[in-house]
């Protein structure tokens, strides 16, 4: 499997991993807000919130552990597996909000029925909270890297881009929170929802700004960082249950850029839809968790590794330079080049 970061021979990888974990821990702690983002109450400690419901993580865990996206990204200095309690977590809201706000959708029986708008709003809020947390951590990580290594010559520009993201996420958060709080209906458009009669080996939940639809037409221009541009999100949830799996993709009707994709999906077979959503997992998000039952299949698949290291069709997570010929000649990995882990042939017991 190709590596995104090659560790020089003779390097103490364990030592590098410890330093990296310490750096990330410092950034996480510095990024914690003073008050709960949902209720606004001042906090001294925050809930260990899960971006993917623990019920789904437990259903694919082996001895309490799941594999992380770092398995595919070729970065040896971060952990490729963690326990369920520490997988996909963020610290941005209080225990009370975490235990009450999401209770409609974090219920296995509710998930087996067509989701209500309140459930969809709860999922959207959770997804945006994760994005806000990640942007906060990235900003603090930049500052820590600058403090220790003088890593950037344009730190202000990087922080400015992150601030634009934060502005959009805060607006997005309040928009979906209002829907959940006031039980407003009729706003969401479900692209796909199904309860598959088997347990898939992947769990994920994320807000995704799709750059292209099923036919390759542009949706979001993710490289446009103009202040007037707002990214439009599709929300994806793949949630393994005890013997079944919920597959859900939706957006809010105000995000009109997804209309064409909705019409495309309506004309596709279930197999093609699942293949497309499977591709989106690896192409657009790092917030997915994997059963160890498919570890060997993943580690032996170079196309998956390539896709896991792409950013909107560009190699090396989009960091282009002379060493990769600025991406010239690179052919993005197509959805038909990777295994479809949402297919029943990959079901886990």
C-alpha positions as CSV (number, residue, x, y, z in Angstrom):
1,X,0.0,0.0,0.0
2,X,1.5,3.4,-1.0
3,X,2.4,5.7,1.9
4,X,1.4,9.4,2.1
5,X,4.3,10.1,4.5
6,X,7.5,8.0,4.2
7,X,9.2,7.6,7.6
8,X,13.0,7.6,7.1
9,X,14.7,4.3,7.9
10,X,16.0,4.1,11.4
11,X,13.4,6.6,12.8
12,X,11.8,5.6,16.1
13,X,8.2,5.5,14.9
14,X,6.9,5.0,18.4
15,X,8.6,8.1,19.6
16,X,7.3,10.1,16.6
17,X,3.8,8.8,17.3
18,X,4.0,9.9,20.9
19,X,5.1,13.4,19.9
20,X,2.3,13.6,17.3
21,X,-0.3,12.5,19.8
22,X,0.9,15.1,22.3
23,X,0.7,17.8,19.6
24,X,-2.8,16.8,18.6
25,X,-3.8,16.6,22.3
26,X,-2.5,20.1,22.9
27,X,-4.5,21.4,19.9
28,X,-7.7,19.6,21.0
29,X,-7.5,21.1,24.5
30,X,-6.8,24.6,23.2
31,X,-9.7,24.4,20.8
32,X,-12.3,23.7,23.5
33,X,-14.8,26.5,23.8
34,X,-15.8,28.2,27.1
35,X,-19.5,27.2,26.8
36,X,-21.6,24.5,25.3
37,X,-22.2,25.3,21.6
38,X,-25.8,24.0,21.8
39,X,-27.2,25.4,25.1
40,X,-24.7,28.3,25.7
41,X,-24.1,27.4,29.3
42,X,-20.5,27.9,30.6
43,X,-18.6,24.7,31.0
44,X,-15.5,23.5,32.7
45,X,-15.6,20.1,31.1
46,X,-17.3,18.7,27.9
47,X,-18.9,15.5,26.9
48,X,-16.9,12.9,25.0
49,X,-19.4,13.1,22.1
50,X,-19.4,10.5,19.3
51,X,-19.7,11.7,15.7
52,X,-21.0,8.2,14.8
53,X,-23.4,6.6,17.4
54,X,-21.7,4.2,19.7
55,X,-24.4,1.6,18.9
56,X,-23.1,1.4,15.4
57,X,-19.4,1.3,16.3
58,X,-20.0,-1.5,18.8
59,X,-21.7,-3.5,16.1
60,X,-18.6,-3.7,14.0
61,X,-15.9,-3.6,16.7
62,X,-13.5,-6.5,17.4
63,X,-12.6,-6.7,21.0
64,X,-13.9,-3.2,21.4
65,X,-11.8,-1.7,18.7
66,X,-12.4,-0.4,15.2
67,X,-10.0,0.7,12.4
68,X,-9.7,4.3,11.4
69,X,-9.3,6.2,8.1
70,X,-5.5,6.5,8.8
71,X,-5.3,2.8,7.7
72,X,-5.8,4.1,4.1
73,X,-4.1,7.4,4.3
74,X,-0.6,6.0,4.6
75,X,0.4,7.9,7.8
76,X,2.3,5.7,10.2
77,X,2.7,8.2,12.9
78,X,-1.0,8.2,13.9
79,X,-3.0,5.2,15.3
80,X,-4.9,3.1,12.8
81,X,-7.2,1.6,15.4
82,X,-8.8,2.8,18.7
83,X,-11.4,1.6,21.1
84,X,-15.0,2.5,20.5
85,X,-14.9,5.0,23.4
86,X,-12.2,7.0,21.7
87,X,-13.3,6.7,18.1
88,X,-14.7,9.7,16.2
89,X,-15.1,11.8,19.4
90,X,-15.2,15.6,19.9
91,X,-15.5,17.8,23.0
92,X,-17.8,20.7,22.1
93,X,-21.0,20.3,24.0
94,X,-22.1,19.5,27.5
95,X,-23.2,16.1,28.8
96,X,-26.8,17.2,29.2
97,X,-27.1,18.3,25.5
98,X,-25.3,15.2,24.3
99,X,-27.7,13.0,26.2
100,X,-31.0,14.7,25.2
101,X,-30.6,16.5,21.8
102,X,-29.8,13.4,19.7
103,X,-32.0,10.9,21.4
104,X,-34.6,10.6,18.5
105,X,-32.1,9.4,15.9
106,X,-29.7,7.6,18.2
107,X,-32.3,4.9,18.8
108,X,-32.1,1.6,16.9
109,X,-35.9,1.2,16.5
110,X,-36.3,4.8,15.2
111,X,-33.6,4.2,12.7
112,X,-35.5,1.3,11.2
113,X,-38.4,3.6,10.2
114,X,-38.4,6.4,7.6
115,X,-36.6,9.3,9.4
116,X,-38.5,12.3,10.5
117,X,-37.3,15.8,9.8
118,X,-36.4,16.1,13.5
119,X,-34.2,13.1,13.2
120,X,-32.6,14.5,10.1
121,X,-32.0,17.8,11.8
122,X,-30.3,16.0,14.7
123,X,-28.0,14.2,12.3
124,X,-27.2,17.4,10.5
125,X,-26.4,19.2,13.8
126,X,-24.1,16.4,14.9
127,X,-22.3,16.5,11.6
128,X,-21.8,20.3,11.7
129,X,-20.6,20.1,15.3
130,X,-17.9,17.7,14.2
131,X,-16.8,20.1,11.5
132,X,-16.7,23.1,13.9
133,X,-14.6,21.0,16.3
134,X,-12.2,19.9,13.5
135,X,-11.8,23.5,12.3
136,X,-11.0,24.7,15.8
137,X,-8.5,21.9,16.3
138,X,-6.9,22.6,12.9
139,X,-6.5,26.3,13.8
140,X,-4.8,25.5,17.1
141,X,-2.6,22.9,15.5
142,X,-1.4,25.5,13.0
143,X,-0.5,27.8,15.9
144,X,1.3,25.0,17.8
145,X,3.3,24.0,14.7
146,X,4.2,27.7,14.1
147,X,5.2,28.1,17.7
148,X,7.4,25.0,17.8
149,X,8.7,24.7,14.2
150,X,7.9,28.1,12.5
151,X,6.2,25.9,9.9
152,X,4.3,28.6,8.0
153,X,5.1,31.9,6.2
154,X,1.4,32.7,5.7
155,X,-0.3,31.6,8.9
156,X,-2.7,34.5,8.8
157,X,-4.0,33.4,5.4
158,X,-4.6,29.8,6.6
159,X,-6.4,31.1,9.7
160,X,-8.5,33.4,7.5
161,X,-9.7,30.4,5.4
162,X,-10.6,28.5,8.5
163,X,-12.5,31.5,9.9
164,X,-14.7,31.5,6.7
165,X,-15.4,27.8,7.3
166,X,-16.3,28.5,10.9
167,X,-18.7,31.3,9.9
168,X,-20.5,29.0,7.5
169,X,-20.6,26.1,9.9
170,X,-22.0,28.3,12.7
171,X,-24.8,29.5,10.4
172,X,-25.4,26.0,9.3
173,X,-25.6,24.7,12.9
174,X,-28.1,27.3,13.9
175,X,-30.2,26.6,10.8
176,X,-30.6,22.9,11.6
177,X,-30.8,23.4,15.3
178,X,-33.8,25.6,14.8
179,X,-35.5,22.9,12.8
180,X,-34.9,20.3,15.5
181,X,-35.9,22.6,18.4
182,X,-39.1,23.7,16.7
183,X,-39.9,20.4,15.1
184,X,-40.3,22.0,11.7
185,X,-41.2,19.6,8.9
186,X,-41.0,19.6,5.1
187,X,-37.5,21.0,4.6
188,X,-35.4,18.0,4.0
189,X,-35.0,15.9,0.8
190,X,-34.0,12.3,1.3
191,X,-31.7,11.2,-1.6
192,X,-31.7,7.6,-0.4
193,X,-32.8,5.7,2.7
194,X,-32.8,1.9,3.2
195,X,-32.5,-0.7,5.9
196,X,-30.3,-3.3,4.4
197,X,-31.0,-6.9,5.7
198,X,-27.3,-7.4,6.6
199,X,-24.6,-5.7,8.6
200,X,-22.1,-3.7,6.6
201,X,-18.4,-3.5,7.8
202,X,-18.2,0.3,7.8
203,X,-19.8,3.0,10.0
204,X,-19.8,6.7,9.0
205,X,-21.7,9.9,9.5
206,X,-20.6,13.2,8.0
207,X,-21.6,16.4,6.3
208,X,-20.1,16.4,2.8
209,X,-19.7,19.2,0.3
210,X,-19.9,17.1,-2.9
211,X,-17.8,18.5,-5.7
212,X,-19.4,16.3,-8.4
213,X,-22.6,14.4,-8.9
214,X,-22.9,10.8,-10.2
215,X,-22.3,11.9,-13.8
216,X,-19.3,14.1,-13.0
217,X,-21.1,17.5,-13.2
218,X,-19.9,20.1,-10.7
219,X,-22.0,20.7,-7.5
220,X,-19.7,22.7,-5.2
221,X,-16.6,24.4,-6.3
222,X,-14.6,23.6,-3.2
223,X,-11.6,25.6,-4.3
224,X,-13.6,28.9,-4.4
225,X,-12.8,30.6,-1.1
226,X,-14.7,33.8,-1.8
227,X,-16.5,35.2,1.2
228,X,-19.8,35.3,-0.7
229,X,-19.7,31.5,-1.4
230,X,-21.4,29.1,0.9
231,X,-20.7,25.4,0.5
232,X,-23.8,23.2,0.3
233,X,-23.8,20.0,2.1
234,X,-25.2,16.5,1.7
235,X,-25.4,14.4,4.9
236,X,-24.4,10.8,4.8
237,X,-25.0,8.1,7.5
238,X,-24.0,4.5,7.2
239,X,-25.1,2.9,10.5
240,X,-24.6,-0.8,11.1
241,X,-27.2,-2.3,13.5
242,X,-27.2,-5.7,15.2
243,X,-28.3,-7.6,12.1
244,X,-29.1,-4.8,9.6
245,X,-27.7,-1.5,8.3
246,X,-29.3,1.9,7.8
247,X,-28.0,3.7,4.8
248,X,-29.1,7.4,4.6
249,X,-28.2,10.3,2.4
250,X,-30.1,13.6,2.5
251,X,-29.9,17.4,2.1
252,X,-32.0,20.4,2.9
253,X,-34.1,21.8,0.0
254,X,-32.5,25.2,0.3
255,X,-29.3,23.6,-1.0
256,X,-30.5,23.5,-4.6
257,X,-27.2,22.3,-6.1
258,X,-28.2,18.8,-5.2
259,X,-31.4,18.7,-7.3
260,X,-29.7,17.1,-10.3
261,X,-28.2,14.5,-8.1
262,X,-31.6,13.6,-6.7
263,X,-33.0,13.0,-10.1
264,X,-30.0,10.9,-11.0
265,X,-30.3,8.7,-7.9
266,X,-34.0,8.3,-8.6
267,X,-33.1,6.6,-11.9
268,X,-30.4,4.3,-10.5
269,X,-30.6,0.7,-9.3
270,X,-29.9,0.1,-5.6
271,X,-26.6,-1.5,-6.5
272,X,-25.4,1.6,-8.3
273,X,-26.6,3.9,-5.5
274,X,-24.7,1.8,-2.9
275,X,-21.7,1.8,-5.1
276,X,-21.8,5.6,-5.4
277,X,-22.3,6.1,-1.6
278,X,-19.5,3.7,-0.9
279,X,-17.2,5.8,-3.1
280,X,-18.2,9.0,-1.4
281,X,-17.2,7.5,2.0
282,X,-13.6,7.1,0.9
283,X,-13.4,10.1,-1.5
284,X,-14.9,12.8,0.7
285,X,-14.6,12.0,4.4
286,X,-12.1,10.8,7.0
287,X,-14.9,10.2,9.6
288,X,-15.4,6.5,8.9
289,X,-14.7,3.4,10.9
290,X,-13.9,-0.1,9.7
291,X,-14.4,-3.6,10.9
292,X,-11.2,-5.6,11.2
293,X,-12.9,-8.3,9.1
294,X,-12.0,-6.3,5.9
295,X,-8.6,-5.1,7.0
296,X,-6.7,-7.4,4.7
297,X,-8.9,-6.5,1.8
298,X,-8.3,-2.8,2.4
299,X,-4.5,-3.1,2.9
300,X,-4.1,-5.1,-0.3
301,X,-6.0,-2.7,-2.5
302,X,-3.8,0.0,-3.9
303,X,-6.8,1.8,-5.6
304,X,-8.4,2.3,-2.2
305,X,-5.2,3.7,-0.8
306,X,-5.0,6.1,-3.8
307,X,-8.6,7.2,-3.2
308,X,-8.0,7.6,0.5
309,X,-5.2,10.0,-0.3
310,X,-7.1,12.1,-2.9
311,X,-8.6,15.5,-2.5
312,X,-11.3,16.2,-5.1
313,X,-9.5,14.1,-7.7
314,X,-6.0,15.4,-6.9
315,X,-3.3,13.1,-5.3
316,X,-1.4,13.7,-2.1
317,X,-4.5,15.1,-0.3
318,X,-4.3,18.0,-2.8
319,X,-0.8,19.1,-1.8
320,X,0.7,19.4,-5.2
321,X,4.3,20.1,-6.0
322,X,7.2,19.2,-8.2
323,X,7.6,15.8,-6.5
324,X,4.2,14.7,-7.9
325,X,4.4,16.9,-11.1
326,X,1.6,19.0,-9.7
327,X,-0.9,16.2,-10.3
328,X,-0.4,16.3,-14.0
329,X,-1.3,13.0,-15.7
330,X,-3.0,11.7,-12.5
331,X,-6.2,9.7,-13.2
332,X,-8.6,10.0,-10.3
333,X,-9.9,6.6,-8.9
334,X,-13.3,5.8,-10.2
335,X,-16.1,4.2,-8.1
336,X,-15.9,1.0,-10.1
337,X,-12.2,0.6,-9.2
338,X,-12.8,-0.1,-5.5
339,X,-14.7,-2.8,-3.6
340,X,-18.3,-1.9,-2.7
341,X,-18.3,-2.6,1.0
342,X,-22.0,-1.8,1.2
343,X,-22.8,-4.8,-0.9
344,X,-24.1,-7.9,0.8
345,X,-21.0,-9.9,-0.2
346,X,-19.0,-8.0,2.4
347,X,-21.6,-8.5,5.2
348,X,-20.2,-9.2,8.7
349,X,-21.8,-11.4,11.4
